[in-house]
Amino acid sequence: MADVHSKETRSYNMSQIKSKNTKPEIIVRKFLFSKGFRFRIHNKNLPGNPDIVLRKFRTIIFVNGCFWHGHNGCKFFTIPKTRSEWWLEKINKTIANDIKARDALKELGWKVIEIWECDLKNKSEETLIHLAATIKDV
């Protein structure tokens, strides 16, 4: 199946997709800040370059996009019909990197929390309240 966009249009569209400071990430950060949590973002010195680092609680938070991180069983994760094999390989590589980073962080003594984009769309208040309770439960 051919792509519905020209190569240039597709390239432009893909270049506009952010990996940092995404809407779901900003929702989580604003919530945490409003609840008095202080944190650092995108720490390059830690495995996986975590989205949010709460040193006081030895907690790392990854805010994952359902498509890019292959959220199994999620309606936002569907394999594209064009170049399916390429996309599967790319997403599986991301999943493997996520597991590797999570394991390395746990080995270093960090508590790792993953939040999925769909949880912030469907039941965001519930997800954020659960997040705050999970952070404090150290």
C-alpha angles and dihedrals in degrees: 000000000000123000115259090222130063117253090255094050092047091048091051092047092051092047089058094060109103126216095191132046093018121171094257090049092050091049090055094044094050091049094049092047091049089054092053099258115142119204148157125238133223098002105196092193093068127072113268094017092258120226094224129017121193103188095181090060096033086235132143123197124200116192103203129198109227095226100043095044097040101243101202115229094009121133090222091060111078126145111243115247093227118069091358095167092052092050093047091051091049094048093044089052089053091050091050091050090049091053092046093050093045092051092047092050093049089050088054089054100260125139108229124209124185121200120192124218092233092057089058091050100044106032106004099154092051091046094050094047089050089049093055091049091048092051093050091046095081 
